[in-house]
Amino acid sequence: MKKFIAISLLSLASSASMAATISLPDYLIFTAIDGKPVLNKSQLEVSSGQHLIELQFYEVFSSGPDDTNSIKSDSLYWSLNLSKDEDIQVYTKDILSSKNAKNFIKSPFITLESATIKGETVKLVNHQELMAIIMKQHTKMMQQ
């Protein structure tokens, strides 16, 4: 019985280490992964393989004690093919104003850093762009 418990614990420990942790800046949150909702997290564990990650930008800017302005994006999508279980840090250009935030939402690029990824830039797409990509891939697949 002790041998079974030890083997089970080793199995759990090895499966727990088989995931990468992706960390986002404070103003980006995960809302879904592979179509499954996530409760507004800024850090997420993801297993190796192909994933569709849904993000959202949300930030509150204040120009005075009584003047606040919140900026929120629609869903933004990131197709990630994770080949290694390594932690990934996501960065963006500095977003210090509502103008910066609106520019980011219009053209959302993120930069990835990890042990093996150095400054890889990825464009996030909106729902309309995602559907266009899926349609192109579907058409290409049907022609083969």
C-alpha positions as CSV (number, residue, x, y, z in Angstrom):
1,M,0.0,0.0,0.0
2,K,2.9,2.4,0.8
3,K,4.4,1.6,-2.6
4,F,1.1,2.4,-4.3
5,I,0.8,5.8,-2.4
6,A,4.4,6.7,-3.3
7,I,3.9,5.9,-6.9
8,S,0.7,7.9,-6.9
9,L,2.4,10.9,-5.3
10,L,5.2,10.7,-7.9
11,S,2.7,10.6,-10.7
12,L,0.8,13.6,-9.3
13,A,4.1,15.5,-8.9
14,S,5.2,14.8,-12.4
15,S,1.8,15.7,-14.0
16,A,1.8,18.9,-12.0
17,S,5.1,19.9,-13.4
18,M,3.9,19.2,-17.0
19,A,2.3,22.7,-17.3
20,A,3.6,26.1,-18.2
21,T,2.6,29.2,-16.2
22,I,1.7,32.2,-18.4
23,S,1.7,35.5,-16.6
24,L,0.0,38.6,-17.9
25,P,0.4,42.3,-17.1
26,D,-2.2,43.7,-14.6
27,Y,-4.4,45.2,-17.3
28,L,-4.8,41.9,-19.3
29,I,-6.9,39.0,-18.0
30,F,-7.5,35.4,-19.2
31,T,-11.2,34.9,-19.9
32,A,-11.2,31.5,-21.6
33,I,-8.8,28.8,-22.8
34,D,-9.9,26.4,-25.6
35,G,-13.4,27.7,-25.2
36,K,-13.6,27.0,-21.5
37,P,-14.2,30.1,-19.3
38,V,-11.6,31.2,-16.8
39,L,-12.4,33.4,-13.9
40,N,-10.6,36.6,-14.9
41,K,-7.1,35.5,-13.9
42,S,-3.8,37.2,-14.8
43,Q,-1.8,33.9,-14.4
44,L,-2.7,30.5,-15.8
45,E,-1.2,27.1,-16.0
46,V,-1.3,25.6,-19.5
47,S,-0.3,22.2,-20.7
48,S,1.8,21.6,-23.9
49,G,0.0,21.6,-27.2
50,Q,-2.1,23.9,-29.3
51,H,-4.4,26.4,-27.4
52,L,-6.8,29.2,-28.2
53,I,-6.5,31.7,-25.4
54,E,-9.1,34.5,-24.9
55,L,-7.9,37.6,-23.2
56,Q,-9.5,41.0,-22.3
57,F,-7.9,44.4,-21.7
58,Y,-9.3,46.2,-18.7
59,E,-7.8,49.3,-17.0
60,V,-9.1,52.3,-15.0
61,F,-7.4,55.6,-15.6
62,S,-7.9,58.6,-13.2
63,S,-7.2,62.2,-14.1
64,G,-8.4,63.5,-10.8
65,P,-10.1,62.5,-7.6
66,D,-13.6,62.5,-9.1
67,D,-12.7,61.7,-12.7
68,T,-12.1,58.0,-13.6
69,N,-12.3,56.4,-17.0
70,S,-12.4,52.7,-17.5
71,I,-11.3,51.1,-20.8
72,K,-12.3,47.6,-21.6
73,S,-11.7,45.7,-24.8
74,D,-13.8,43.1,-26.5
75,S,-12.4,39.6,-26.5
76,L,-8.9,39.3,-27.9
77,Y,-7.6,35.9,-29.1
78,W,-4.1,34.3,-29.1
79,S,-3.3,31.0,-30.7
80,L,-0.5,29.4,-28.8
81,N,1.4,26.3,-29.7
82,L,3.2,25.4,-26.5
83,S,6.0,22.9,-27.2
84,K,7.8,23.1,-23.9
85,D,6.6,23.3,-20.3
86,E,8.2,26.6,-19.4
87,D,7.0,29.7,-17.7
88,I,6.1,32.6,-20.1
89,Q,5.9,36.2,-19.2
90,V,3.7,38.4,-21.4
91,Y,4.6,42.1,-21.9
92,T,3.2,45.0,-23.9
93,K,4.4,48.5,-24.6
94,D,3.8,50.8,-21.7
95,I,0.1,51.7,-21.3
96,L,0.1,54.7,-19.1
97,S,-2.9,56.6,-20.5
98,S,-6.3,56.1,-21.9
99,K,-4.9,57.0,-25.3
100,N,-2.2,54.3,-25.0
101,A,-4.9,51.8,-24.0
102,K,-7.1,52.7,-27.0
103,N,-4.1,52.3,-29.3
104,F,-3.3,48.9,-27.8
105,I,-6.9,47.8,-28.3
106,K,-6.8,48.9,-32.0
107,S,-3.6,47.1,-32.6
108,P,-3.0,44.5,-29.8
109,F,0.5,43.2,-29.8
110,I,2.1,41.2,-26.9
111,T,5.7,40.2,-26.4
112,L,6.7,36.9,-25.0
113,E,9.7,36.1,-22.7
114,S,10.7,32.7,-21.4
115,A,13.8,30.6,-20.9
116,T,13.9,29.9,-24.7
117,I,11.7,32.7,-26.1
118,K,13.3,36.1,-26.3
119,G,11.1,39.0,-27.3
120,E,8.8,37.1,-29.6
121,T,6.0,39.5,-30.8
122,V,2.5,38.1,-31.2
123,K,-0.6,39.9,-32.7
124,L,-3.8,39.3,-30.8
125,V,-6.9,39.2,-33.0
126,N,-10.5,40.2,-32.4
127,H,-13.5,37.9,-33.0
128,Q,-14.0,39.0,-36.6
129,E,-10.3,38.4,-37.5
130,L,-10.4,35.0,-35.7
131,M,-13.5,34.0,-37.8
132,A,-11.7,35.0,-41.0
133,I,-8.6,32.9,-40.1
134,I,-10.8,29.9,-39.3
135,M,-12.7,30.3,-42.6
136,K,-9.4,30.5,-44.6
137,Q,-8.1,27.4,-42.9
138,H,-11.4,25.6,-43.5
139,T,-11.5,26.5,-47.2
140,K,-7.9,25.4,-47.6
141,M,-8.6,22.1,-45.8
142,M,-11.7,21.5,-48.0
143,Q,-9.7,22.0,-51.2
144,Q,-7.2,19.3,-50.4
